[in-house]
C-alpha cells in the first residue's frame, strides 16, 4: 500500500505538471490521496492571481498571497478523510481526495475543475503494484470553494457531469436556486440569514444610520440587497455604500479604498459600519483609516468573510481601529484537529503528496533559520524572496514583523504551532461536516452494491441529498434547497495588552427563531460596556412626548421631532405616532409623554353655594318639624281641626322628604344616588301635592251649598284613597323609569381640558318629564279647587294660601325648564335644588306659617266662638247680598 501511495504522490506531481503546462499557471500545487471514492477539494490557498501577457497574446497566471488559514482549511478535509478511513465507517471502501488551489480566481478555479472532470476518463499504469492497470476513479463530490463568485461558476461547470458540490463558505442566496444549481449544497446558511442577524444587532442597539462596505460580484451584490431589504423593514437606513473590487490584483483597488475612507470621514454621524469585504480589503482599509484620526473609533460589524481574521489590524492595536463585532459561522470542536496538527510530521520530505503543506514547511524552516540574524536583516532577506515564492514569503514576512512586537509568531515557534494558531473553528465544523456528508452518502449508497466500479456522480448526488449525517453527537441533513441552517455565532474582538482574541463568542443567532441570545449575563454586560454608549443615527432621538416626522426627500431615518398636540401622548423614544388620551378620563398638554387623570368636578360639600343651599334645606326641614310639633301640641284646637290635622301632618312629612331629597343632590355622585334623588323628590313632592289637592277638595265640599253638587262631591271624598291613588300612579312612572332606562353615572367634557364633570345622566328626558308633568297636573287640579274657594270664611279659608303656594310652584318650575337645558357644569344640580327649595318653602310658608302664627300668637282667634262668629259673618254677608239682588229686581 505504501508503494501505491507513493505512486499517487507521483500522480499528484504529474497532474500539477500537466495542469501547469496546459494552462500556463505558476505556483500550482496539489494534494492527493488514493481511495475508492475520490473527493475533490477546491480551496483558495492563494488569495490572488497576477496575470502577465506575452507578445503572442497568451497569459501567464501567478498565484500569490499564500494564506496559512486556508491551508489549514484543506488540512481539515485531509484529517476528516483520514479519520473516516480509520473508523472503517465504509467497510472495505476508502475515501481519497484530490485538492486544487483556486487562487480565489474564477479562471484558475475552472482550470482545476477540468482536472476533476477528466478523472475516470483514462487509466494509469502502476508498475509497482504488480504491474496491474489501476483505473482512475472519478471524483464523486467536490468540497469548496468558500467564495460565492467562484462557487457559482464552478457549480455550473460541475453540473455538466452531475458532480455534487458542497461549499463550506459560499453563502450567496443565488446558490439556493435549485433550477440553476441542482448539484450545489453547502454546510453554511445563506447570506439572507446573515443579513438579518446583522440587522438584529443594529436594532438591539438602536443603530439606524450605518455605512456598508461590500465587494463587487455576485456575493457582494446579493448580500447588499438582502441587508437593505431587512434594513428597510426595520427602519434602518444606509448612509453610504462603498463597493470594492473583488479581485485583489485590480489596479484601481486603492482608489476605491480611498473613496471609502472619504465616505467614512464625511459621514460624521455614521459610527457603525457593516463590512462584507474580503480580508485583504480590510487590511488596506484599516491601514488607511489609521492615517486619518477622525475616522477612528468606529464600530465595525464584520461578516463571516473577515470576522476571525485578526491579521487585518496589521501592526496596530484594536484600540486604533475601534470596536469590532463579528458574525461567524457555527463553531466546531477543534480539539481533535489540534491533536492532528500537533502530531503532523514537520519534515517536508514526508509530504510529497501534499505540495501545499510541503512548500509551507520548507518556507517556514527557511525563516526559522534566518532568525539568528538581526530583525532588520531578516526582513531584508525576506524581501529578496523570489516572485515564485513571494506569496509564502509575504505571509511569513508579516509574521516576522509580529515577532518584533511579540505577536503571533515567536522565535523558534514550530510549524505545528503556527498552523494551530491559524485554525478557524467554523471551518472545523463546516469542512468536517462536508466530509461527513460525503461519507454518509457513500455508506447509504454502497450498502447493497459494489461501489469500487460503476458508481456515477449523479447517483452519488441523489444519495447525498437524502443523507442524514452527524457531527459531535448531533444529526444534520440538507434541506430542499441544499442548505444547512445551523445559525451564527456573534463574537466580540478583545485585546488585552499585546494579545488579540478574535474568537470571543458572546451570543448566538437562531435562524429558526430569528433572535439573539447571549451566552451568559457577563457576556451581555461585556457587549453593553462596549456598545451601550454608541449612537449611530442621522437625527437625534425624539424624546417621549415627541414624534418623528420625516423631512421631504430625506430617508426615513432623517427626521424632525414634533411635539404631540394636546390630548395626545407618546411614551417612548423615537415614537412614530401620538396616541390619543381617553377623552372621558384623561388629558395631556402639548408635548406630553403621558396622559394625566382629569379632575372630577361635581357639586362638592365644600362649595360655598352648596353650603348656602344646604343651610336653607336644613332650615326648611327644621321648620317642618317645628310646625308638626306645634300642630300635635294644639291638636284639638279649631285651627288644626279646620286644617284636617292628619293630612297636614302627612303634608309636613312629605315636605320633610322633599327637603331630604335636596341633600342627595350634593356630593360625589354614585349610581345609587343617581337613581334615588329624583325618585325621592318625585314621590315626596307628589305626596305633598296630593295632600294639598285633598285639602282643597275638602274646603270646596264644606262650603258648597248646591245640594246636588254637594251630594256628588261628598260621595267622591275619600281623602286617603285619593292620596294613595295619586302617589301610586307616580310610583308606577318612577318604577318604569328605573326598570327600562334608569339614571346613571356619566362624565361630561368641560371647556377646561383638565376637568371632567361627574354627573347623573337622567335621560331619557321623557321619563323625567313625565314625572314632573304628573306633579304639575295634580298641582293644577289643586290650584283649580283652591281658586274656587278663595272667598270662603277667613277662619277656614286656606284656599288663598294654597293658591299662592301653587303659583310659586308653577313659576319656579316654569323657569326651571329652560334653565335646566341651557346650564352646564356642576351647578346644574344646584339649579334643581333651588327650584325644589322654592317650591317647598312656598308650600311651607303659605300653608303653615299663618296657622302657626294664629296658634302661637293669636290664641283668641283659635277658639270655637271666634270660628262661629266668622262663619256667621260670612253667612250674613251672603244674606245681605241676596236681599240687594231682590230689591234691584223689584225696582226694575
ABEGO torsion letter per residue (X at the ends): XAAAAAAAAAAAAAAAAAAAAAAGBBGBBBBBBBEABBBBBBBBABABBBBBBBAAGBBBBBBBGBBAAAAAAAAAAAAAAAAAAAAGAAEABBBBBBBBBAGGBAAAAAAAAAAAAABGABBBBBAABGGBBBBBBBBABBBOBABAAAAAAAAAAAAAAGBBBBBAABABAAAABAAABAABBBABBBAAAAAAAAAAAAAAAGBABBBBBBBBEAAAAAAAAAAAAAAAAAGBBBABBBBBBABAABAAAAAAAAAAAAAAAABAABABBBBABBAAAAAAAAAAAAABAAABGBBBBBBAAAAABAAAAEABBAAAAEBBBBBBBBBBBAAAAAAAAAABBABAAAAAABAAAAAAAAAAAAAAAAAABBAAAAAAAAAABBAAAAAAAAAAAAAAAAAAAGBGBBBGBBAAAAAAAABBAAAAAAAAAAAAAAAAAAAAAAAABBAABGBBAAAAAAAAAABBBBBGGBBBBBBAAGBBBAEBBBBBBBBBEABBBAABBABBBBAAAGBBBBABAAAAAAAAAAAAABBBBABBBBBBGBBBBBBBGBBAABBBBBBBBBGBBBABBGBABBBBBBAAABBBBBGBABBBBBBBBBBBAABAAAAAAAAAAAAAAAAAAAAAAAAAAAAABAAAAAAGAAAAAAAAAAAAAAAAAAAAABEBBBAAAAAAAAAAAAAAAAAAAAAAAAAAAAAAAAABABAAAAAAAAAABBAAAAAAAAAAAAAAAAAAAAAABBBBBBBBBBABAABBBBBBBAOBAAAAAAAAAAAAAAAAAAAAAAAAAAABBAAABAAAAAAAAAAAAAAAAAAAAAAAAABBEAAAAAAAAAAAAAAAAAAAAAAAAAAAAAAAABAAAABAAAAAAAAAAAAAAAAAAAAAAAAAAAAX
